[in-house]
Amino acid sequence: MSIKISLTNKIPKKREDILSIMKFSESVDLHSGILSNGLVQYGEKDIFEVWQINQPTTSENFNDIFVSKSKNYIHGSIIIDLKKSFEDNQLTIIQSYKDFFSIAEKNNMRIIKIWHYFPQLLKKYDNKKTNYALLCESREVVYKKYFKNQNYPAATAIGISGNKILMYFLASSCDKYETIENKRQVSSYMYPQDIFQEKPMFSRAVSFFDIDDGKEKIFISGTASIKGYKSMHALDLKSQFDEALRNYQTFIKVENNKTNISRIYVSKLQNKDVPWIIDKLDKTFGTNNYVLLKGDICREELLIELEGVSDGKYKV
């Protein structure tokens, strides 16, 4: 069976076929097999994200990376203490990235997507570079070795509070791995340097077919209110949501799509806007198919970002 991601308010009692359980909370830690990802949710009830694969799973540690794996899938995560030095942090991130690819290669798998949660995403070091620049520079060092073309994994990068970096990845021994770009946007790795000095090297989405059951999945990178390479509707949450949704829907149909599970990240959300956006999300995705989270976006003027996963039969 292909990987199934769902949202629930109850931790599964049986975990033999669970690849990962994530808890949305302000802390960043791994406890009893549950990964807390530093993301505070809007809403009263606790929500867990469960990755189920219907294959027996085992776990191990490799260079501080917690690895959960089955025959066809791997979820690997690392928690890093953020240091004061840009250069020290860069060395650690580069090594973690190399370890991610080493784990995938050793198991004959391809990395589908990498998630990054960084404290103070846009805070500047003495060299005037941000933590987002730190990520992009570090990733580029590794990708120049591993990729001769632009078939990069999908990615999400969001700012959180605290002083710990969380990075994790999904890899699969899959068929028909395909990277997908958004016709409404310039590919991130082709952005002009007046947007970012560093190249954000990721694909807008990645689709693949499960090697056993032949079902297709698509993982969509974080997408915001960007058209071409320019931010649209600066600091206008409602218009930015509509723009980001248009980008999201270039990949999949969301209407009546119960297989779509989305995370929506919002920064600077005012209390008065919470009922509006929850109503909008309920109508767009369905009440049980998304989680609304606090998180900083990679540009100051952007307020909202969407990411998700869906069955491939809903691809546009």
Buried (B, 14 or more C-beta within 10 A) or exposed (E): EBBBBBBEEEBBEEBEBBBBBBBBBBEBBBEEBBBBBBBEBBEEEEBBBBBBBBBEBEEEEBEEBBBBBBEBBBBBBBBBEBBEEBEEBBBBBBBBBBBBBEBBEEBEBBBBBBBBBBBBBBEEBEEEBBBBBBBBBBBBBBBEEBEEEBEBBBBBBBBBBBEBBBBBBBBBBBEEBBBBBBEBBBBBBEBEEEBBEBBBBBBBBBBBBBBBEEBBBBBBBBBBBBBEBEBBBEEBBBBBBBBBBBBBBBBBEBEEBEBBBBBBBBBBBEEEBBEEBBEBBEEBBBEBBBBBBBBBBBBEBBBBBBBBBBBBEBBE
